[in-house]
Amino acid sequence: MRKTELTDAVLCKAVQEMAGGLIDADLGGSVVKKRVGLAGRGKRGGVRTLIATNKGNRWFFVFGFEKNERGNINDEELQALKDYAADWLKRTSTELDDAVADGILQEICQ
């Protein structure tokens, strides 16, 4: 898969939309799907992002793919993402701060 450029501003806008209820699909297990537009292509030709969220104050972009590169994820991948989401969502603020400081997570919206 080629590298797709998503700016922090675009991802932050997506979080704002989701916080306002504009989620494309709730996949269960604290994982949601959101289409994110790319410059010159809009949302239809953009990226599908999978986000681990408590639908409140925690939004973790965990996977993304262009629709023209991949149709969807399979059941096994979805289960792995649900497990991953559960792990990140149970962490304390201090643990998340440490993950950012260690370079494991990147904070994009403050």
C-alpha positions, -999 to +999 in steps of 0.1 A: +000+000+000+013+034-008+018+060+019-012+084+021-007+119+034-032+128+061-026+161+078-032+166+115-058+192+106-078+167+085-077+141+113-087+167+140-116+177+118-126+141+116-125+138+154-147+169+157-172+154+133-173+121+152-177+138+185-207+155+170-222+122+160-210+119+124-196+084+125-199+064+093-202+029+110-200+016+145-181-017+141-186-027+178-161-032+205-153+005+207-142+006+170-158+030+145-152+037+108-149+072+094-143+083+059-117+111+056-112+132+025-079+138+008-070+170-010-086+171-044-105+138-039-130+144-011-143+117+012-155+093-015-120+090-030-103+094+004-093+071+032-113+048+055-100+052+090-107+029+119-108+045+153-107+032+188-130+054+209-150+058+240-170+084+220-161+110+246-126+122+251-105+094+236-101+089+198-073+067+186-067+064+148-056+027+146-058+018+110-065+034+076-068+023+040-078+038+007-109+023-007-093+018-041-065-002-025-086-024-002-123-031+000-125-036+038-110-056+067-118-092+075-133-105+107-100-116+122-085-081+116-116-065+132-113-087+163-076-077+166-086-040+163-113-045+190-087-060+213-063-032+205-090-006+212-098-022+246-061-021+256-057+016+247-090+027+261-084+012+296-051+031+300-048+060+324-040+096+314-005+091+328+000+060+308-011+077+276+012+107+284+041+082+288+032+066+255+033+100+237+066+108+254+080+074+243+069+080+207+044+051+208+015+074+203+013+107+185-011+134+198-026+154+170-055+173+186-050+192+219 
